[in-house]
Amino acid sequence: MTDSEKLDLLLAEMQGMKTDMQEMKADIRELKADVKELKADIEQLKAEVKELRADVEQLKADVKQLKADVEQLKADVEDLKIRVERMESDLLILKRKVDDIEIHIENSTDRNIRILAESFIDLMTKLNQAIPAADKSQLYEIRVDYLIIEVEKLKKNVKMLMEKTA
């Protein structure tokens, strides 16, 4: 192989290397563009992650507030349960007292009133037999009382009519 052939071969090799270099440069440019695109995507992801973190922090704060509110509600419910139990107990006591009063009224008071009424009837019958005029005077007293009440009603009506016309 002669020197010129060697040189041609070297030149051909160099030409191939130059082509390979140009292809590599094109590949590198393409890689650089891809890297820039990746960097932009990463920056966008970072911004979104930052936003997500802020949202998560807000959610954490909201959850803490909700937990506090739930705890307060639980305490209020427990307090209400205690109050309701006390009220039920008080109502039972009142019911027992009312029952006792009703029994007392039925057993003692009603019986005593019945005895007094029977005695009063006997006394009135004896009084009417002893003094016949006393029977009529009671009727007159009842009538006079009724008439006094009616006159009072009429006075009130006249007064209201006078006020309306004035």
VEXLUMVEX-39824 format. One record per residue: residue number from 1; residue in three letters; x, y, z of N, C-alpha, C in turn. Coordinates in nm, 2 decimals, always signed. Layout:
<rs>
NUM; ALA; X; Y; Z; X; Y; Z; X; Y; Z
...
</rs>
This chain:
<rs>
1; MET; +0.08; -0.11; +0.00; +0.00; +0.00; +0.00; +0.09; +0.12; +0.00
2; THR; +0.05; +0.21; -0.08; +0.14; +0.33; -0.10; +0.09; +0.44; -0.01
3; ASP; +0.18; +0.53; +0.00; +0.15; +0.65; +0.09; +0.02; +0.72; +0.05
4; SER; +0.00; +0.73; -0.08; -0.11; +0.81; -0.12; -0.24; +0.73; -0.10
5; GLU; -0.23; +0.60; -0.11; -0.34; +0.51; -0.08; -0.37; +0.52; +0.07
6; LYS; -0.27; +0.52; +0.15; -0.29; +0.53; +0.29; -0.35; +0.67; +0.33
7; LEU; -0.30; +0.77; +0.26; -0.36; +0.90; +0.28; -0.50; +0.90; +0.24
8; ASP; -0.53; +0.84; +0.13; -0.67; +0.84; +0.08; -0.76; +0.76; +0.18
9; LEU; -0.70; +0.65; +0.23; -0.78; +0.57; +0.33; -0.80; +0.66; +0.46
10; LEU; -0.70; +0.72; +0.50; -0.71; +0.81; +0.62; -0.81; +0.92; +0.59
11; LEU; -0.80; +0.98; +0.48; -0.90; +1.09; +0.44; -1.04; +1.03; +0.44
12; ALA; -1.06; +0.92; +0.38; -1.19; +0.86; +0.38; -1.24; +0.83; +0.52
13; GLU; -1.14; +0.78; +0.60; -1.18; +0.75; +0.74; -1.21; +0.88; +0.81
14; MET; -1.14; +0.98; +0.79; -1.17; +1.11; +0.85; -1.30; +1.17; +0.80
15; GLN; -1.33; +1.15; +0.68; -1.46; +1.19; +0.62; -1.57; +1.12; +0.69
16; GLY; -1.55; +0.99; +0.71; -1.65; +0.91; +0.78; -1.67; +0.95; +0.93
17; MET; -1.55; +0.99; +0.99; -1.55; +1.04; +1.12; -1.62; +1.17; +1.13
18; LYS; -1.60; +1.26; +1.03; -1.66; +1.39; +1.03; -1.81; +1.37; +1.02
19; THR; -1.86; +1.28; +0.93; -2.00; +1.25; +0.92; -2.06; +1.20; +1.05
20; ASP; -1.98; +1.11; +1.11; -2.02; +1.06; +1.24; -2.03; +1.17; +1.34
21; MET; -1.93; +1.26; +1.34; -1.93; +1.37; +1.43; -2.05; +1.46; +1.41
22; GLN; -2.08; +1.49; +1.29; -2.20; +1.57; +1.26; -2.33; +1.50; +1.31
23; GLU; -2.33; +1.37; +1.29; -2.45; +1.30; +1.34; -2.45; +1.30; +1.49
24; MET; -2.33; +1.29; +1.55; -2.33; +1.30; +1.70; -2.37; +1.44; +1.75
25; LYS; -2.32; +1.54; +1.67; -2.36; +1.68; +1.71; -2.51; +1.69; +1.70
26; ALA; -2.57; +1.64; +1.59; -2.71; +1.64; +1.58; -2.78; +1.57; +1.69
27; ASP; -2.73; +1.45; +1.72; -2.78; +1.38; +1.84; -2.77; +1.46; +1.97
28; ILE; -2.66; +1.52; +1.99; -2.63; +1.60; +2.11; -2.73; +1.72; +2.11
29; ARG; -2.75; +1.78; +2.00; -2.85; +1.89; +1.99; -2.99; +1.84; +2.03
30; GLU; -3.02; +1.73; +1.98; -3.15; +1.67; +2.00; -3.16; +1.63; +2.15
31; LEU; -3.05; +1.58; +2.21; -3.05; +1.55; +2.35; -3.06; +1.67; +2.44
32; LYS; -2.99; +1.78; +2.39; -3.00; +1.91; +2.46; -3.14; +1.96; +2.46
33; ALA; -3.21; +1.95; +2.35; -3.35; +1.99; +2.34; -3.44; +1.91; +2.43
34; ASP; -3.41; +1.78; +2.43; -3.49; +1.69; +2.52; -3.46; +1.72; +2.67
35; VAL; -3.33; +1.75; +2.70; -3.30; +1.79; +2.84; -3.37; +1.92; +2.88
36; LYS; -3.37; +2.02; +2.79; -3.44; +2.14; +2.81; -3.59; +2.12; +2.84
37; GLU; -3.65; +2.03; +2.76; -3.79; +2.00; +2.77; -3.81; +1.93; +2.91
38; LEU; -3.72; +1.84; +2.94; -3.73; +1.77; +3.07; -3.71; +1.87; +3.19
39; LYS; -3.62; +1.96; +3.17; -3.60; +2.06; +3.28; -3.73; +2.15; +3.29
40; ALA; -3.79; +2.18; +3.18; -3.92; +2.26; +3.19; -4.03; +2.17; +3.26
41; ASP; -4.03; +2.05; +3.22; -4.13; +1.96; +3.29; -4.10; +1.94; +3.43
42; ILE; -3.97; +1.93; +3.47; -3.94; +1.92; +3.61; -3.98; +2.05; +3.69
43; GLU; -3.95; +2.16; +3.63; -3.99; +2.29; +3.69; -4.14; +2.30; +3.71
44; GLN; -4.21; +2.25; +3.61; -4.36; +2.25; +3.62; -4.40; +2.15; +3.73
45; LEU; -4.34; +2.04; +3.74; -4.37; +1.94; +3.84; -4.33; +2.00; +3.98
46; LYS; -4.22; +2.07; +3.99; -4.18; +2.13; +4.12; -4.29; +2.23; +4.16
47; ALA; -4.34; +2.31; +4.07; -4.44; +2.41; +4.10; -4.57; +2.34; +4.14
48; GLU; -4.60; +2.23; +4.07; -4.72; +2.16; +4.11; -4.71; +2.09; +4.25
49; VAL; -4.59; +2.04; +4.27; -4.56; +1.97; +4.40; -4.57; +2.08; +4.51
50; LYS; -4.52; +2.20; +4.49; -4.52; +2.30; +4.59; -4.67; +2.34; +4.62
51; GLU; -4.75; +2.35; +4.51; -4.89; +2.38; +4.52; -4.96; +2.27; +4.60
52; LEU; -4.93; +2.14; +4.57; -4.98; +2.03; +4.64; -4.95; +2.03; +4.79
53; ARG; -4.82; +2.07; +4.82; -4.78; +2.07; +4.96; -4.86; +2.18; +5.03
54; ALA; -4.88; +2.29; +4.97; -4.96; +2.40; +5.03; -5.10; +2.35; +5.05
55; ASP; -5.16; +2.28; +4.96; -5.29; +2.22; +4.97; -5.30; +2.12; +5.08
56; VAL; -5.20; +2.04; +5.09; -5.19; +1.94; +5.20; -5.18; +2.00; +5.33
57; GLU; -5.10; +2.11; +5.34; -5.09; +2.18; +5.47; -5.22; +2.24; +5.51
58; GLN; -5.29; +2.30; +5.41; -5.42; +2.35; +5.44; -5.52; +2.24; +5.48
59; LEU; -5.51; +2.13; +5.42; -5.60; +2.02; +5.46; -5.57; +1.97; +5.60
60; LYS; -5.44; +1.97; +5.63; -5.40; +1.93; +5.77; -5.46; +2.03; +5.87
61; ALA; -5.45; +2.15; +5.84; -5.50; +2.26; +5.93; -5.65; +2.24; +5.94
62; ASP; -5.72; +2.21; +5.83; -5.87; +2.19; +5.83; -5.90; +2.07; +5.91
63; VAL; -5.83; +1.96; +5.89; -5.85; +1.84; +5.97; -5.83; +1.86; +6.12
64; LYS; -5.73; +1.93; +6.16; -5.71; +1.96; +6.30; -5.83; +2.04; +6.35
65; GLN; -5.87; +2.14; +6.28; -5.99; +2.22; +6.32; -6.11; +2.13; +6.33
66; LEU; -6.13; +2.04; +6.24; -6.24; +1.94; +6.24; -6.23; +1.85; +6.36
67; LYS; -6.11; +1.80; +6.39; -6.09; +1.72; +6.51; -6.13; +1.80; +6.63
68; ALA; -6.09; +1.92; +6.64; -6.12; +2.00; +6.76; -6.27; +2.02; +6.77
69; ASP; -6.33; +2.05; +6.66; -6.48; +2.07; +6.66; -6.55; +1.94; +6.70
70; VAL; -6.50; +1.83; +6.65; -6.56; +1.70; +6.69; -6.55; +1.67; +6.84
71; GLU; -6.43; +1.70; +6.89; -6.41; +1.68; +7.03; -6.50; +1.77; +7.11
72; GLN; -6.52; +1.89; +7.07; -6.61; +1.98; +7.14; -6.75; +1.93; +7.13
73; LEU; -6.79; +1.88; +7.01; -6.92; +1.82; +7.00; -6.94; +1.70; +7.09
74; LYS; -6.84; +1.62; +7.10; -6.85; +1.50; +7.19; -6.87; +1.55; +7.33
75; ALA; -6.79; +1.65; +7.37; -6.80; +1.70; +7.51; -6.94; +1.76; +7.53
76; ASP; -6.99; +1.83; +7.43; -7.13; +1.89; +7.44; -7.23; +1.78; +7.45
77; VAL; -7.22; +1.67; +7.37; -7.31; +1.56; +7.37; -7.31; +1.49; +7.51
78; GLU; -7.19; +1.47; +7.56; -7.18; +1.41; +7.70; -7.25; +1.50; +7.80
79; ASP; -7.23; +1.63; +7.79; -7.29; +1.72; +7.89; -7.44; +1.72; +7.87
80; LEU; -7.49; +1.71; +7.75; -7.63; +1.70; +7.73; -7.69; +1.57; +7.78
81; LYS; -7.62; +1.46; +7.76; -7.66; +1.33; +7.82; -7.68; +1.34; +7.97
82; ILE; -7.58; +1.40; +8.03; -7.59; +1.41; +8.18; -7.71; +1.50; +8.22
83; ARG; -7.73; +1.61; +8.15; -7.84; +1.70; +8.18; -7.97; +1.62; +8.15
84; VAL; -7.98; +1.55; +8.05; -8.11; +1.47; +8.02; -8.13; +1.37; +8.12
85; GLU; -8.03; +1.30; +8.17; -8.04; +1.20; +8.27; -8.09; +1.27; +8.40
86; ARG; -8.04; +1.39; +8.43; -8.08; +1.46; +8.55; -8.23; +1.50; +8.54
87; MET; -8.26; +1.55; +8.42; -8.40; +1.59; +8.40; -8.50; +1.47; +8.41
88; GLU; -8.45; +1.35; +8.35; -8.54; +1.23; +8.37; -8.55; +1.19; +8.51
89; SER; -8.45; +1.20; +8.59; -8.45; +1.17; +8.73; -8.55; +1.27; +8.80
90; ASP; -8.53; +1.40; +8.77; -8.62; +1.50; +8.83; -8.77; +1.47; +8.79
91; LEU; -8.79; +1.44; +8.67; -8.93; +1.41; +8.62; -8.98; +1.29; +8.70
92; LEU; -8.90; +1.19; +8.72; -8.95; +1.07; +8.79; -8.99; +1.11; +8.94
93; ILE; -8.91; +1.19; +9.00; -8.93; +1.24; +9.13; -9.07; +1.32; +9.13
94; LEU; -9.08; +1.41; +9.03; -9.20; +1.49; +9.03; -9.32; +1.40; +9.00
95; LYS; -9.31; +1.30; +8.92; -9.42; +1.21; +8.89; -9.46; +1.14; +9.02
96; ARG; -9.36; +1.09; +9.10; -9.39; +1.03; +9.22; -9.47; +1.12; +9.32
97; LYS; -9.42; +1.25; +9.32; -9.49; +1.34; +9.41; -9.63; +1.37; +9.37
98; VAL; -9.65; +1.39; +9.24; -9.78; +1.41; +9.18; -9.87; +1.29; +9.21
99; ASP; -9.82; +1.17; +9.20; -9.90; +1.05; +9.23; -9.93; +1.05; +9.38
100; ASP; -9.84; +1.08; +9.46; -9.87; +1.09; +9.61; -9.97; +1.19; +9.64
101; ILE; -9.97; +1.31; +9.57; -10.07; +1.41; +9.59; -10.21; +1.36; +9.55
102; GLU; -10.21; +1.30; +9.43; -10.34; +1.25; +9.38; -10.40; +1.15; +9.47
103; ILE; -10.31; +1.06; +9.52; -10.36; +0.96; +9.62; -10.41; +1.02; +9.75
104; HIS; -10.34; +1.12; +9.79; -10.38; +1.20; +9.91; -10.52; +1.26; +9.89
105; ILE; -10.53; +1.33; +9.77; -10.66; +1.40; +9.74; -10.77; +1.30; +9.74
106; GLU; -10.75; +1.18; +9.67; -10.85; +1.08; +9.66; -10.89; +1.02; +9.79
107; ASN; -10.79; +0.99; +9.87; -10.81; +0.92; +10.00; -10.85; +1.01; +10.11
108; SER; -10.79; +1.12; +10.12; -10.82; +1.21; +10.24; -10.91; +1.33; +10.21
109; THR; -10.86; +1.41; +10.12; -10.94; +1.54; +10.09; -11.08; +1.51; +10.04
110; ASP; -11.09; +1.43; +9.93; -11.22; +1.40; +9.88; -11.32; +1.34; +9.99
111; ARG; -11.26; +1.25; +10.06; -11.34; +1.19; +10.17; -11.39; +1.29; +10.27
112; ASN; -11.30; +1.38; +10.31; -11.33; +1.48; +10.41; -11.43; +1.58; +10.36
113; ILE; -11.41; +1.62; +10.23; -11.51; +1.71; +10.17; -11.65; +1.65; +10.16
114; ARG; -11.65; +1.52; +10.13; -11.78; +1.45; +10.12; -11.85; +1.45; +10.26
115; ILE; -11.77; +1.43; +10.37; -11.82; +1.43; +10.50; -11.87; +1.57; +10.54
116; LEU; -11.80; +1.67; +10.51; -11.84; +1.81; +10.54; -11.97; +1.84; +10.46
117; ALA; -11.98; +1.80; +10.33; -12.09; +1.83; +10.25; -12.22; +1.76; +10.31
118; GLU; -12.20; +1.64; +10.35; -12.31; +1.57; +10.41; -12.36; +1.63; +10.54
119; SER; -12.26; +1.68; +10.62; -12.29; +1.75; +10.75; -12.36; +1.88; +10.71
120; PHE; -12.31; +1.95; +10.61; -12.37; +2.08; +10.57; -12.52; +2.06; +10.53
121; ILE; -12.54; +1.96; +10.45; -12.68; +1.93; +10.40; -12.77; +1.90; +10.52
122; ASP; -12.72; +1.82; +10.62; -12.80; +1.80; +10.74; -12.83; +1.92; +10.81
123; LEU; -12.72; +2.01; +10.83; -12.74; +2.13; +10.90; -12.84; +2.23; +10.83
124; MET; -12.83; +2.24; +10.70; -12.92; +2.32; +10.62; -13.06; +2.27; +10.63
125; THR; -13.08; +2.14; +10.63; -13.21; +2.09; +10.64; -13.27; +2.12; +10.78
126; LYS; -13.19; +2.11; +10.88; -13.24; +2.14; +11.02; -13.27; +2.29; +11.03
127; LEU; -13.18; +2.38; +10.97; -13.20; +2.52; +10.97; -13.32; +2.56; +10.90
128; ASN; -13.35; +2.50; +10.78; -13.47; +2.53; +10.70; -13.59; +2.49; +10.78
129; GLN; -13.58; +2.39; +10.85; -13.70; +2.34; +10.93; -13.72; +2.44; +11.05
130; ALA; -13.61; +2.49; +11.11; -13.62; +2.57; +11.22; -13.66; +2.71; +11.18
131; ILE; -13.60; +2.77; +11.07; -13.63; +2.90; +11.03; -13.66; +2.89; +10.88
132; PRO; -13.79; +2.89; +10.84; -13.83; +2.88; +10.70; -13.79; +3.00; +10.62
133; ALA; -13.78; +3.12; +10.68; -13.74; +3.24; +10.61; -13.60; +3.24; +10.57
134; ALA; -13.51; +3.17; +10.64; -13.37; +3.16; +10.61; -13.34; +3.10; +10.47
135; ASP; -13.43; +3.00; +10.44; -13.41; +2.94; +10.31; -13.43; +3.03; +10.19
136; LYS; -13.53; +3.12; +10.21; -13.56; +3.22; +10.10; -13.45; +3.33; +10.10
137; SER; -13.40; +3.36; +10.22; -13.30; +3.47; +10.22; -13.17; +3.43; +10.15
138; GLN; -13.14; +3.30; +10.15; -13.02; +3.25; +10.07; -13.05; +3.27; +9.93
139; LEU; -13.17; +3.24; +9.88; -13.20; +3.25; +9.74; -13.19; +3.40; +9.70
140; TYR; -13.24; +3.49; +9.79; -13.23; +3.63; +9.76; -13.08; +3.68; +9.75
141; GLU; -13.00; +3.63; +9.84; -12.86; +3.66; +9.84; -12.79; +3.62; +9.71
142; ILE; -12.82; +3.50; +9.66; -12.77; +3.45; +9.54; -12.81; +3.54; +9.42
143; ARG; -12.94; +3.58; +9.42; -12.99; +3.67; +9.32; -12.93; +3.81; +9.32
144; VAL; -12.91; +3.86; +9.44; -12.85; +3.99; +9.45; -12.70; +3.99; +9.40
145; ASP; -12.63; +3.88; +9.44; -12.49; +3.87; +9.39; -12.49; +3.86; +9.24
146; TYR; -12.58; +3.79; +9.18; -12.59; +3.78; +9.04; -12.61; +3.91; +8.97
147; LEU; -12.71; +3.99; +9.03; -12.74; +4.12; +8.98; -12.63; +4.22; +8.99
148; ILE; -12.55; +4.21; +9.10; -12.43; +4.30; +9.12; -12.33; +4.27; +9.01
149; ILE; -12.31; +4.15; +8.98; -12.21; +4.11; +8.87; -12.26; +4.16; +8.74
150; GLU; -12.39; +4.15; +8.71; -12.45; +4.20; +8.58; -12.43; +4.35; +8.57
151; VAL; -12.46; +4.42; +8.68; -12.45; +4.57; +8.68; -12.30; +4.61; +8.65
152; GLU; -12.21; +4.54; +8.71; -12.07; +4.57; +8.69; -12.03; +4.55; +8.54
153; LYS; -12.08; +4.44; +8.48; -12.06; +4.42; +8.34; -12.12; +4.53; +8.25
154; LEU; -12.24; +4.57; +8.28; -12.30; +4.68; +8.21; -12.22; +4.81; +8.22
155; LYS; -12.17; +4.84; +8.35; -12.09; +4.96; +8.37; -11.97; +4.96; +8.27
156; LYS; -11.90; +4.84; +8.27; -11.78; +4.83; +8.18; -11.82; +4.85; +8.04
157; ASN; -11.93; +4.79; +7.99; -11.97; +4.81; +7.85; -12.00; +4.96; +7.82
158; VAL; -12.07; +5.02; +7.91; -12.11; +5.17; +7.89; -11.98; +5.25; +7.88
159; LYS; -11.89; +5.22; +7.97; -11.76; +5.30; +7.98; -11.69; +5.28; +7.85
160; MET; -11.68; +5.15; +7.79; -11.61; +5.13; +7.67; -11.68; +5.20; +7.55
161; LEU; -11.82; +5.20; +7.55; -11.89; +5.27; +7.45; -11.86; +5.42; +7.45
162; MET; -11.85; +5.47; +7.57; -11.83; +5.62; +7.59; -11.69; +5.65; +7.54
163; GLU; -11.59; +5.56; +7.57; -11.45; +5.59; +7.52; -11.44; +5.58; +7.37
164; LYS; -11.52; +5.49; +7.31; -11.51; +5.47; +7.16; -11.57; +5.60; +7.09
165; THR; -11.68; +5.65; +7.15; -11.75; +5.76; +7.08; -11.67; +5.89; +7.11
166; ALA; -11.59; +5.90; +7.22; -11.52; +6.02; +7.25; -11.41; +6.05; +7.16
</rs>
